[in-house]
Amino acid sequence: ESATAFGWLISDMWLGEFDCVSPEVFYSVLGKRYPTFGKRTQQDAQEFLICVLNELHEGLKKVRAHLCKRRCVTDGKPSRGSVSETSIITKLFEGQLSYDIMCLECKTTIDRPERFTVLSLPIPSKSACSLQDCLKCFFQQDILTWNNQIQCSWCGTKQDATVKATITKAPQIIIFHLKRFEWQGKHKRKLSTDICYPLSNLDLSPYSSPLFCTDAEYSLCAVVNHSGFLDDGHYTAFCKHSATKNWYNFDDAQITKIPNASVQSDTAYLLFY
């Protein structure tokens, strides 16, 4: 149901019959599955995005399974049973990290793969920094101590360890979530750090495994901005037209063409490359 509603929404957008299109039907369908997003209050765009991608993935998997079953019946061939867990969503957005974890006592190293659709990047500065600074912070080696110790199978006890992430599968479209909200004691606050990010030639090779990732350069295609406060703000989006390469600002029903220089925003929250 969600995938169908999303399909109609995209069709309406690309047909060009209207100056703007309301996502009300898709929003309503998704709100039934996720009641939190059905409320008329501000919700987190990153959490909403993950729910949308998951919902579309599951919906498209069902369609694929149905088509596969029909094809088997038509061809007179028995079904193979299992259906692929992939969809257009995973093909476009899913990447994989490898966490190399080394016990500091016995030096045993284990590899833990983990799939992702969104990378949540820490912001290392309160004033200004670059996207590369955020990436370096995310991919730097960390030490696991105290409550974060690992259970070392070789030592048989909990031990301190180092952990370092590497990209082993780069997605076609990579999404970065800039962690602008942080806890300060019992209260959550928003970081207004000005983050500089490139519009093209984003090189992820320093964080990628050369064995698996051969092409790790990306160009920016969309930005989600959040202005205002933690619980009372406003979302807008910058999107690059795939054919004309022009940038547009989507602000509710207002859609305006903007120059490349305006794409650099100090309120950027999600980056799509």
Backbone as CSV, one residue per row, in Angstrom:
resi,resn,N_x,N_y,N_z,CA_x,CA_y,CA_z,C_x,C_y,C_z
1,GLU,0.829,-1.209,0.000,0.000,0.000,0.000,0.864,1.260,0.000
2,SER,1.916,1.259,0.836,2.807,2.420,0.892,3.546,2.603,-0.431
3,ALA,4.012,1.484,-0.999,4.742,1.556,-2.268,3.839,2.069,-3.386
4,THR,2.579,1.646,-3.373,1.626,2.107,-4.388,1.367,3.601,-4.253
5,ALA,1.142,4.045,-3.013,0.891,5.472,-2.768,2.107,6.307,-3.153
6,PHE,3.291,5.782,-2.875,4.520,6.494,-3.242,4.664,6.558,-4.762
7,GLY,4.305,5.473,-5.424,4.375,5.441,-6.884,3.475,6.484,-7.527
8,TRP,2.259,6.621,-6.999,1.341,7.640,-7.520,1.889,9.041,-7.268
9,LEU,2.498,9.234,-6.111,3.071,10.542,-5.777,4.186,10.913,-6.752
10,ILE,5.076,9.973,-7.011,6.185,10.234,-7.937,5.663,10.484,-9.351
11,SER,4.644,9.726,-9.749,4.049,9.930,-11.079,3.479,11.333,-11.208
12,ASP,2.757,11.770,-10.185,2.181,13.119,-10.210,3.271,14.187,-10.292
13,MET,4.371,13.948,-9.598,5.463,14.928,-9.596,6.110,15.047,-10.970
14,TRP,6.324,13.913,-11.633,7.057,13.926,-12.895,6.175,14.197,-14.113
15,LEU,4.863,14.046,-13.976,3.987,14.345,-15.108,3.949,15.832,-15.422
16,GLY,4.189,16.648,-14.398,4.272,18.086,-14.619,2.948,18.776,-14.868
17,GLU,1.847,18.161,-14.435,0.535,18.767,-14.660,0.189,19.822,-13.609
18,PHE,0.914,19.807,-12.483,0.598,20.726,-11.389,1.841,21.524,-10.999
19,ASP,1.607,22.716,-10.451,2.716,23.533,-9.959,3.364,22.893,-8.738
20,CYS,2.555,22.236,-7.930,3.068,21.515,-6.763,2.148,20.325,-6.497
21,VAL,2.655,19.355,-5.781,1.912,18.125,-5.505,1.891,17.882,-4.000
22,SER,0.737,17.532,-3.475,0.611,17.238,-2.047,0.878,15.758,-1.785
23,PRO,1.719,15.442,-0.796,1.984,14.029,-0.457,0.995,13.492,0.572
24,GLU,-0.179,14.104,0.673,-1.128,13.790,1.737,-1.518,12.311,1.763
25,VAL,-1.767,11.718,0.591,-2.195,10.311,0.552,-1.076,9.400,1.056
26,PHE,0.129,9.622,0.551,1.271,8.812,0.998,1.528,9.017,2.486
27,TYR,1.429,10.258,2.920,1.632,10.587,4.336,0.602,9.875,5.210
28,SER,-0.635,9.833,4.739,-1.709,9.183,5.491,-1.489,7.676,5.583
29,VAL,-1.094,7.072,4.466,-0.842,5.625,4.442,0.314,5.271,5.373
30,LEU,1.373,6.055,5.310,2.536,5.782,6.157,2.203,6.019,7.626
31,GLY,1.345,7.012,7.886,0.952,7.309,9.259,0.201,6.166,9.917
32,LYS,-0.508,5.364,9.113,-1.212,4.203,9.657,-0.225,3.128,10.099
33,ARG,0.869,3.002,9.354,1.895,2.005,9.695,2.772,2.496,10.839
34,TYR,3.034,3.798,10.856,3.891,4.389,11.882,3.135,5.558,12.522
35,PRO,2.352,5.290,13.564,1.494,6.319,14.178,2.242,7.578,14.612
36,THR,3.519,7.437,14.944,4.294,8.607,15.364,4.296,9.678,14.285
37,PHE,4.394,9.240,13.034,4.453,10.192,11.929,3.066,10.657,11.490
38,GLY,2.033,10.099,12.081,0.681,10.536,11.766,0.272,11.765,12.553
39,LYS,1.075,12.103,13.554,0.770,13.274,14.374,1.171,14.554,13.643
40,ARG,0.452,15.616,13.909,0.747,16.905,13.275,1.779,17.682,14.090
41,THR,2.845,17.011,14.436,3.936,17.653,15.161,5.235,17.373,14.419
42,GLN,6.265,18.158,14.732,7.540,17.972,14.047,8.160,16.632,14.421
43,GLN,8.594,15.896,13.411,9.280,14.627,13.613,10.652,14.704,12.951
44,ASP,11.489,13.739,13.272,12.854,13.752,12.747,12.888,13.252,11.307
45,ALA,13.492,14.032,10.417,13.521,13.690,8.991,14.326,12.424,8.726
46,GLN,15.387,12.225,9.489,16.204,11.029,9.286,15.436,9.766,9.668
47,GLU,14.715,9.815,10.780,13.911,8.667,11.193,12.796,8.401,10.185
48,PHE,12.196,9.470,9.683,11.143,9.336,8.677,11.701,8.711,7.400
49,LEU,12.877,9.160,6.992,13.509,8.630,5.783,13.764,7.132,5.900
50,ILE,14.287,6.702,7.039,14.575,5.279,7.236,13.288,4.461,7.185
51,CYS,12.226,4.978,7.798,10.933,4.278,7.756,10.414,4.177,6.327
52,VAL,10.545,5.259,5.563,10.086,5.259,4.168,10.868,4.235,3.351
53,LEU,12.192,4.243,3.481,13.016,3.304,2.718,12.705,1.859,3.095
54,ASN,12.542,1.602,4.388,12.213,0.242,4.832,10.850,-0.200,4.310
55,GLU,9.886,0.717,4.372,8.530,0.397,3.927,8.499,0.125,2.423
56,LEU,9.200,0.947,1.656,9.252,0.738,0.211,9.972,-0.568,-0.126
57,HIS,11.044,-0.843,0.588,11.800,-2.084,0.361,10.918,-3.310,0.589
58,GLU,10.211,-3.333,1.712,9.359,-4.481,2.023,8.208,-4.599,1.023
59,GLY,7.627,-3.456,0.650,6.524,-3.478,-0.307,6.957,-3.969,-1.676
60,LEU,8.117,-3.515,-2.128,8.614,-3.917,-3.443,9.074,-5.371,-3.451
61,LYS,9.520,-5.864,-2.313,9.868,-7.289,-2.213,8.635,-8.162,-2.423
62,LYS,7.507,-7.729,-1.848,6.260,-8.488,-1.996,5.807,-8.498,-3.455
63,VAL,5.941,-7.353,-4.106,5.575,-7.273,-5.526,6.449,-8.212,-6.344
64,ARG,7.736,-8.206,-6.031,8.672,-9.061,-6.760,8.349,-10.536,-6.543
65,ALA,8.000,-10.893,-5.308,7.654,-12.284,-5.006,6.389,-12.695,-5.753
66,HIS,5.415,-11.771,-5.814,4.162,-12.056,-6.515,4.404,-12.254,-8.009
67,LEU,5.226,-11.385,-8.599,5.527,-11.503,-10.026,6.295,-12.785,-10.325
68,CYS,7.187,-13.139,-9.418,7.971,-14.365,-9.591,7.061,-15.591,-9.551
69,LYS,6.090,-15.561,-8.627,5.155,-16.678,-8.502,4.291,-16.796,-9.750
70,ARG,3.823,-15.654,-10.258,2.999,-15.662,-11.473,3.788,-16.171,-12.672
71,ARG,5.059,-15.773,-12.736,5.901,-16.202,-13.848,6.110,-17.716,-13.818
72,CYS,6.281,-18.252,-12.615,6.475,-19.696,-12.474,5.223,-20.463,-12.895
73,VAL,4.050,-19.910,-12.536,2.787,-20.553,-12.910,2.602,-20.509,-14.418
74,THR,2.924,-19.356,-15.024,2.782,-19.198,-16.472,3.721,-20.130,-17.229
75,ASP,4.955,-20.244,-16.732,5.953,-21.076,-17.408,5.807,-22.556,-17.072
76,GLY,4.969,-22.843,-16.072,4.795,-24.231,-15.666,5.965,-24.780,-14.892
77,LYS,6.765,-23.883,-14.307,7.930,-24.310,-13.539,7.646,-24.169,-12.048
78,PRO,8.194,-25.066,-11.232,7.981,-24.958,-9.783,8.727,-23.760,-9.208
79,SER,8.141,-23.170,-8.175,8.787,-22.038,-7.513,10.031,-22.509,-6.779
80,ARG,11.055,-21.682,-6.781,12.303,-22.040,-6.101,12.231,-21.836,-4.597
81,GLY,11.112,-21.320,-4.130,10.945,-21.157,-2.682,11.375,-19.788,-2.206
82,SER,12.652,-19.592,-2.010,13.138,-18.328,-1.473,13.143,-17.250,-2.549
83,VAL,12.838,-16.034,-2.113,12.830,-14.883,-3.004,13.957,-13.948,-2.585
84,SER,14.572,-13.320,-3.547,15.689,-12.423,-3.259,15.292,-11.345,-2.259
85,GLU,16.209,-11.028,-1.354,15.963,-10.000,-0.350,16.291,-8.608,-0.879
86,THR,16.668,-8.520,-2.134,17.024,-7.224,-2.698,15.808,-6.548,-3.326
87,SER,15.927,-5.256,-3.498,14.913,-4.453,-4.183,15.640,-3.264,-4.789
88,ILE,14.914,-2.427,-5.503,15.533,-1.225,-6.062,16.055,-0.327,-4.941
89,ILE,15.440,-0.415,-3.768,15.880,0.387,-2.618,17.262,-0.054,-2.160
90,THR,17.449,-1.361,-1.988,18.759,-1.852,-1.545,19.816,-1.644,-2.625
91,LYS,19.414,-1.785,-3.890,20.378,-1.601,-4.979,20.878,-0.163,-5.054
92,LEU,20.012,0.781,-4.718,20.395,2.194,-4.796,21.061,2.703,-3.520
93,PHE,20.518,2.318,-2.366,20.900,2.983,-1.118,21.704,2.131,-0.136
94,GLU,21.744,0.831,-0.330,22.389,-0.005,0.689,23.886,-0.165,0.455
95,GLY,24.650,0.124,1.491,26.087,-0.103,1.474,26.465,-1.039,2.600
96,GLN,27.750,-1.293,2.731,28.200,-2.172,3.811,29.495,-1.652,4.422
97,LEU,29.519,-1.679,5.741,30.717,-1.343,6.496,31.337,-2.620,7.037
98,SER,32.632,-2.574,7.247,33.317,-3.658,7.933,33.989,-3.064,9.168
99,TYR,33.645,-3.593,10.332,34.264,-3.138,11.574,35.375,-4.109,11.955
100,ASP,36.614,-3.627,11.915,37.758,-4.434,12.342,37.966,-4.213,13.838
101,ILE,37.748,-5.269,14.610,37.837,-5.185,16.069,39.027,-6.018,16.539
102,MET,39.955,-5.376,17.252,41.151,-6.079,17.719,41.239,-6.038,19.240
103,CYS,41.360,-7.220,19.826,41.546,-7.331,21.272,42.927,-6.789,21.626
104,LEU,42.991,-5.876,22.577,44.270,-5.270,22.951,45.118,-6.181,23.833
105,GLU,44.539,-7.282,24.300,45.286,-8.218,25.133,46.004,-9.265,24.291
106,CYS,45.255,-9.940,23.414,45.848,-11.030,22.631,46.068,-10.664,21.162
107,LYS,45.609,-9.471,20.767,45.769,-8.958,19.396,44.948,-9.734,18.358
108,THR,44.021,-10.561,18.816,43.132,-11.254,17.878,42.201,-10.241,17.217
109,THR,42.042,-10.366,15.907,41.200,-9.440,15.151,40.003,-10.168,14.558
110,ILE,38.844,-9.571,14.700,37.639,-10.115,14.076,37.038,-9.054,13.165
111,ASP,36.310,-9.510,12.174,35.678,-8.615,11.209,34.164,-8.727,11.363
112,ARG,33.501,-7.581,11.555,32.048,-7.589,11.713,31.403,-6.737,10.626
113,PRO,30.781,-7.369,9.629,30.123,-6.597,8.565,28.787,-6.035,9.045
114,GLU,28.420,-4.893,8.504,27.147,-4.267,8.883,26.611,-3.462,7.703
115,ARG,25.380,-3.750,7.310,24.766,-3.023,6.205,24.218,-1.680,6.695
116,PHE,24.160,-0.718,5.784,23.621,0.593,6.149,22.911,1.219,4.956
117,THR,21.969,2.098,5.254,21.338,2.929,4.222,21.594,4.407,4.494
118,VAL,21.858,4.734,5.753,22.170,6.111,6.139,23.365,6.071,7.086
119,LEU,24.359,6.917,6.833,25.496,7.035,7.746,25.299,8.270,8.616
120,SER,25.205,8.062,9.922,25.044,9.177,10.861,26.420,9.665,11.290
121,LEU,26.749,10.881,10.887,28.093,11.410,11.118,28.125,12.360,12.309
122,PRO,29.080,12.166,13.216,29.256,13.118,14.320,29.805,14.437,13.795
123,ILE,29.518,15.508,14.510,30.022,16.832,14.143,31.120,17.193,15.140
124,PRO,32.377,17.235,14.692,33.500,17.382,15.624,33.743,18.796,16.145
125,SER,33.028,19.780,15.621,33.267,21.163,16.036,31.952,21.869,16.307
126,LYS,31.974,22.810,17.239,30.767,23.576,17.556,30.626,24.808,16.667
127,SER,31.709,25.230,16.014,31.658,26.464,15.224,31.554,26.181,13.727
128,ALA,32.592,25.565,13.156,32.586,25.276,11.721,33.486,24.082,11.440
129,CYS,33.115,23.308,10.419,33.930,22.170,10.007,33.499,21.771,8.598
130,SER,34.145,20.765,8.059,33.807,20.284,6.722,33.208,18.885,6.815
131,LEU,32.595,18.453,5.725,32.063,17.095,5.679,33.194,16.082,5.845
132,GLN,34.364,16.399,5.294,35.513,15.500,5.451,35.908,15.373,6.918
133,ASP,35.787,16.460,7.683,36.070,16.390,9.122,35.109,15.423,9.813
134,CYS,33.846,15.480,9.414,32.839,14.579,9.985,33.141,13.129,9.616
135,LEU,33.552,12.914,8.367,33.882,11.563,7.912,35.108,11.017,8.642
136,LYS,36.116,11.862,8.809,37.323,11.432,9.525,36.983,11.044,10.964
137,CYS,36.084,11.806,11.563,35.671,11.521,12.939,34.933,10.186,13.016
138,PHE,34.075,9.924,12.031,33.307,8.674,12.016,34.213,7.467,11.791
139,PHE,35.173,7.602,10.878,35.992,6.453,10.485,37.303,6.333,11.265
140,GLN,37.529,7.204,12.228,38.751,7.088,13.012,38.692,5.866,13.935
141,GLN,39.850,5.385,14.315,39.908,4.226,15.211,39.506,4.632,16.620
142,ASP,38.634,3.843,17.227,38.194,4.089,18.600,38.671,2.964,19.506
143,ILE,38.751,3.270,20.794,39.117,2.261,21.788,37.893,1.942,22.637
144,LEU,37.584,0.664,22.742,36.434,0.209,23.524,36.911,-0.200,24.917
145,THR,36.469,0.522,25.920,36.865,0.230,27.301,35.634,0.220,28.201
146,TRP,35.853,-0.086,29.464,34.803,-0.077,30.476,33.576,-0.858,30.008
147,ASN,32.421,-0.202,29.952,31.183,-0.902,29.582,31.135,-1.311,28.115
148,ASN,32.067,-0.802,27.316,32.083,-1.115,25.886,33.074,-2.217,25.526
149,GLN,33.671,-2.838,26.526,34.626,-3.912,26.250,33.974,-5.038,25.447
150,ILE,34.811,-5.756,24.688,34.308,-6.891,23.912,34.532,-8.188,24.684
151,GLN,33.737,-9.185,24.367,33.947,-10.522,24.907,34.884,-11.248,23.950
152,CYS,36.150,-11.340,24.314,37.145,-11.959,23.441,37.042,-13.479,23.543
153,SER,36.791,-14.130,22.411,36.646,-15.589,22.404,37.976,-16.288,22.672
154,TRP,39.074,-15.625,22.317,40.395,-16.233,22.530,40.819,-16.118,23.995
155,CYS,40.602,-14.935,24.581,40.972,-14.732,25.987,39.949,-15.363,26.932
156,GLY,38.703,-15.434,26.482,37.654,-15.994,27.320,37.079,-15.007,28.316
157,THR,37.482,-13.748,28.226,36.990,-12.717,29.143,36.751,-11.424,28.368
158,LYS,36.168,-10.455,29.044,35.987,-9.148,28.426,37.317,-8.402,28.418
159,GLN,37.601,-7.771,27.284,38.873,-7.073,27.124,38.670,-5.735,26.412
160,ASP,39.614,-4.819,26.655,39.640,-3.586,25.875,39.960,-3.940,24.421
161,ALA,39.484,-3.115,23.510,39.712,-3.410,22.094,39.714,-2.121,21.285
162,THR,40.263,-2.206,20.093,40.163,-1.105,19.137,39.151,-1.494,18.064
163,VAL,38.493,-0.501,17.498,37.528,-0.758,16.430,37.662,0.328,15.374
164,LYS,37.646,-0.096,14.129,37.763,0.852,13.018,36.864,0.393,11.877
165,ALA,36.086,1.336,11.349,35.144,1.019,10.278,35.753,1.322,8.913
166,THR,35.379,0.509,7.931,35.791,0.704,6.541,34.601,0.399,5.643
167,ILE,34.456,1.167,4.575,33.396,0.888,3.607,33.846,-0.250,2.699
168,THR,33.096,-1.344,2.708,33.425,-2.474,1.830,32.457,-2.581,0.653
169,LYS,31.336,-1.879,0.755,30.422,-1.798,-0.385,29.842,-0.389,-0.402
170,ALA,30.197,0.372,-1.427,29.701,1.741,-1.540,28.380,1.737,-2.308
171,PRO,27.329,2.331,-1.760,26.043,2.352,-2.467,26.075,3.309,-3.654
172,GLN,25.121,3.145,-4.558,25.027,4.071,-5.688,24.706,5.481,-5.197
173,ILE,23.812,5.563,-4.220,23.467,6.844,-3.592,23.768,6.717,-2.108
174,ILE,24.646,7.567,-1.610,24.999,7.493,-0.196,24.375,8.680,0.537
175,ILE,23.765,8.385,1.671,23.056,9.402,2.452,23.809,9.641,3.754
176,PHE,24.112,10.904,4.012,24.771,11.282,5.264,23.787,12.032,6.154
177,HIS,23.712,11.589,7.386,22.894,12.258,8.399,23.845,13.006,9.326
178,LEU,23.736,14.323,9.344,24.589,15.141,10.205,23.938,15.234,11.583
179,LYS,24.619,14.716,12.578,24.025,14.593,13.915,24.010,15.945,14.636
180,ARG,23.016,16.748,14.270,22.904,18.101,14.832,22.226,18.124,16.199
181,PHE,21.685,16.997,16.614,21.008,16.965,17.908,21.809,16.104,18.878
182,GLU,22.137,16.660,20.040,22.929,15.921,21.015,22.375,16.138,22.418
183,TRP,22.676,15.185,23.272,22.239,15.287,24.660,23.252,16.082,25.468
184,GLN,22.747,17.000,26.267,23.576,17.760,27.200,22.940,17.590,28.579
185,GLY,23.459,16.604,29.316,22.809,16.235,30.567,21.488,15.544,30.274
186,LYS,20.405,16.074,30.819,19.077,15.511,30.580,18.359,16.187,29.419
187,HIS,19.011,17.159,28.823,18.363,17.939,27.772,19.031,17.711,26.419
188,LYS,18.207,17.768,25.385,18.700,17.626,24.026,18.803,19.003,23.391
189,ARG,19.884,19.243,22.670,20.046,20.545,22.038,20.504,20.380,20.595
190,LYS,20.336,21.450,19.839,20.692,21.423,18.425,22.035,22.102,18.202
191,LEU,22.877,21.471,17.381,24.162,22.052,17.006,23.980,22.875,15.731
192,SER,24.395,24.122,15.777,24.245,25.011,14.616,25.547,25.152,13.842
193,THR,26.402,24.153,13.938,27.698,24.182,13.263,27.539,24.362,11.757
194,ASP,28.313,25.266,11.198,28.320,25.475,9.750,29.227,24.412,9.129
195,ILE,28.644,23.512,8.357,29.391,22.394,7.777,29.536,22.608,6.275
196,CYS,30.768,22.669,5.816,31.049,22.866,4.393,31.092,21.502,3.699
197,TYR,30.319,21.357,2.636,30.276,20.084,1.916,30.404,20.349,0.419
198,PRO,31.074,19.460,-0.303,31.301,19.678,-1.740,30.066,19.347,-2.571
199,LEU,29.922,20.043,-3.687,28.831,19.748,-4.615,29.217,18.629,-5.580
200,SER,30.513,18.385,-5.704,30.985,17.311,-6.589,32.335,16.806,-6.090
201,ASN,32.761,15.690,-6.664,34.077,15.107,-6.366,34.287,14.797,-4.881
202,LEU,33.241,14.305,-4.234,33.412,13.827,-2.863,34.131,12.481,-2.927
203,ASP,35.322,12.438,-2.381,36.161,11.240,-2.467,36.050,10.424,-1.185
204,LEU,35.509,9.221,-1.305,35.373,8.336,-0.146,36.437,7.241,-0.122
205,SER,37.386,7.307,-1.043,38.410,6.258,-1.105,39.251,6.144,0.173
206,PRO,39.516,7.248,0.919,40.286,7.082,2.158,39.579,6.223,3.203
207,TYR,38.270,6.063,3.054,37.499,5.309,4.046,36.980,3.990,3.473
208,SER,37.442,3.652,2.284,36.925,2.474,1.589,38.008,1.417,1.418
209,SER,37.570,0.175,1.365,38.492,-0.924,1.106,38.820,-0.968,-0.381
210,PRO,40.093,-0.930,-0.745,40.458,-0.966,-2.171,40.084,-2.282,-2.844
211,LEU,39.831,-3.316,-2.044,39.468,-4.616,-2.608,38.039,-4.637,-3.136
212,PHE,37.177,-3.786,-2.549,35.756,-3.845,-2.889,35.237,-2.575,-3.552
213,CYS,35.799,-1.438,-3.206,35.276,-0.160,-3.700,36.254,0.451,-4.694
214,THR,35.909,0.411,-5.967,36.796,0.940,-7.000,36.449,2.375,-7.374
215,ASP,35.159,2.712,-7.359,34.723,4.061,-7.720,34.045,4.681,-6.511
216,ALA,34.751,5.576,-5.835,34.231,6.111,-4.578,34.068,7.625,-4.617
217,GLU,33.871,8.195,-5.820,33.647,9.635,-5.933,32.171,9.913,-6.192
218,TYR,31.655,10.920,-5.498,30.225,11.213,-5.552,29.977,12.695,-5.807
219,SER,28.786,12.980,-6.353,28.320,14.355,-6.530,27.021,14.536,-5.754
220,LEU,26.847,15.702,-5.201,25.660,16.000,-4.399,24.421,16.059,-5.291
221,CYS,23.327,15.449,-4.833,22.085,15.499,-5.618,20.907,16.051,-4.817
222,ALA,21.021,16.092,-3.485,19.922,16.645,-2.687,20.401,16.966,-1.274
223,VAL,19.722,17.933,-0.660,20.011,18.337,0.721,18.684,18.551,1.438
224,VAL,18.571,18.021,2.641,17.425,18.337,3.499,17.923,19.280,4.583
225,ASN,17.267,20.423,4.712,17.662,21.438,5.697,16.672,21.479,6.853
226,HIS,17.189,21.757,8.036,16.320,21.976,9.194,16.676,23.312,9.823
227,SER,15.725,24.225,9.808,15.919,25.526,10.446,15.029,25.609,11.677
228,GLY,15.406,26.461,12.596,14.603,26.606,13.805,15.164,25.814,14.960
229,PHE,14.268,25.457,15.874,14.689,24.826,17.115,14.404,23.325,17.114
230,LEU,14.728,22.703,18.226,14.635,21.253,18.345,13.221,20.736,18.091
231,ASP,12.243,21.330,18.758,10.864,20.851,18.645,9.962,21.794,17.854
232,ASP,10.537,22.828,17.319,9.729,23.809,16.600,10.562,24.372,15.456
233,GLY,10.635,23.609,14.369,11.469,24.026,13.250,10.759,23.840,11.925
234,HIS,11.538,23.924,10.862,10.966,23.849,9.518,11.949,23.131,8.601
235,TYR,11.422,22.199,7.807,12.248,21.458,6.857,12.065,22.006,5.443
236,THR,13.172,22.135,4.734,13.151,22.453,3.305,14.114,21.493,2.608
237,ALA,14.092,21.500,1.292,14.992,20.608,0.550,15.540,21.302,-0.684
238,PHE,16.807,21.035,-0.973,17.427,21.426,-2.235,17.562,20.158,-3.072
239,CYS,17.093,20.195,-4.310,17.184,19.020,-5.180,17.746,19.417,-6.541
240,LYS,18.607,18.569,-7.059,19.222,18.806,-8.366,18.462,18.035,-9.435
241,HIS,18.023,18.736,-10.464,17.296,18.091,-11.555,18.261,17.199,-12.330
242,SER,17.903,15.936,-12.480,18.822,14.970,-13.086,19.105,15.253,-14.558
243,ALA,18.176,15.928,-15.236,18.359,16.201,-16.667,18.999,17.567,-16.911
244,THR,18.441,18.607,-16.286,18.937,19.970,-16.538,20.130,20.332,-15.664
245,LYS,20.330,19.586,-14.571,21.406,19.841,-13.600,21.189,21.132,-12.814
246,ASN,20.003,21.708,-12.925,19.681,22.905,-12.147,19.260,22.516,-10.734
247,TRP,19.512,23.430,-9.792,19.120,23.203,-8.405,17.822,23.946,-8.096
248,TYR,16.981,23.302,-7.261,15.705,23.902,-6.876,15.526,23.809,-5.364
249,ASN,14.890,24.842,-4.821,14.576,24.873,-3.398,13.101,24.522,-3.219
250,PHE,12.839,23.469,-2.437,11.466,23.046,-2.155,11.115,23.477,-0.734
251,ASP,10.212,24.441,-0.640,9.796,24.990,0.649,8.274,24.947,0.706
252,ASP,7.743,23.839,1.221,6.303,23.575,1.182,5.820,23.660,-0.273
253,ALA,4.876,24.543,-0.565,4.340,24.632,-1.926,5.160,25.557,-2.818
254,GLN,6.186,26.191,-2.259,7.020,27.116,-3.024,8.242,26.384,-3.586
255,ILE,8.377,26.405,-4.899,9.515,25.762,-5.561,10.227,26.814,-6.400
256,THR,11.486,27.063,-6.086,12.231,28.108,-6.786,13.586,27.584,-7.245
257,LYS,14.015,28.060,-8.389,15.337,27.715,-8.901,16.385,28.518,-8.135
258,ILE,17.482,27.873,-7.769,18.522,28.555,-6.999,19.881,28.332,-7.661
259,PRO,20.821,29.264,-7.469,22.171,29.080,-8.019,22.949,28.049,-7.210
260,ASN,23.991,27.517,-7.797,24.811,26.511,-7.118,25.360,27.011,-5.786
261,ALA,25.683,28.296,-5.733,26.270,28.859,-4.516,25.312,28.779,-3.330
262,SER,24.011,28.773,-3.608,23.016,28.744,-2.528,22.797,27.346,-1.962
263,VAL,23.369,26.342,-2.619,23.183,24.964,-2.153,23.964,24.719,-0.862
264,GLN,25.029,25.496,-0.667,25.786,25.405,0.583,24.966,26.058,1.686
265,SER,24.488,25.243,2.638,23.565,25.740,3.658,24.086,25.432,5.056
266,ASP,23.934,26.398,5.961,24.372,26.165,7.340,23.300,25.439,8.159
267,THR,22.198,25.054,7.489,21.148,24.298,8.178,21.013,22.877,7.620
268,ALA,21.995,22.447,6.820,21.939,21.108,6.211,21.852,20.023,7.282
269,TYR,20.959,19.071,7.051,20.739,17.989,8.016,20.950,16.610,7.378
270,LEU,20.498,16.457,6.134,20.713,15.222,5.380,21.340,15.571,4.034
271,LEU,22.364,14.827,3.655,23.037,15.041,2.375,22.929,13.770,1.541
272,PHE,22.525,13.938,0.285,22.392,12.802,-0.629,23.428,12.943,-1.743
273,TYR,24.316,11.961,-1.859,25.346,11.976,-2.903,25.172,10.781,-3.836
